[in-house]
Amino acid sequence: MMEIVIAILLVVIIVLLININAKLPNRIDPVEQALLRDKQRREREQREGSL
C-alpha cells in the first residue's frame, strides 16, 4: 500500500516540475519580444535615416 502512495506522489511531483519548467520560458518571452521590437525599430530608423 505504501509503495503505491509513494509512486503516485513521485508522478505528481514530476508532472509539477515539468509544468513549472514549461512555464519558465513564457516569463522570459515578453522581455525578448521587447528587445526584438527595439532592435527592429532601431533598424527601421536607420533605414529611414539613410534614405
Stockholm file with secondary structure:
# STOCKHOLM 1.0

chainA/1-51         MMEIVIAILLVVIIVLLININAKLPNRIDPVEQALLRDKQRREREQREGSL
#=GR chainA/1-51 SS CHHHHHHHHHHHHHHHHHHHHHHHHHHHHHHHHHHHHHHHHHHHHHHHHHC
#=GC SS_cons        CHHHHHHHHHHHHHHHHHHHHHHHHHHHHHHHHHHHHHHHHHHHHHHHHHC
//
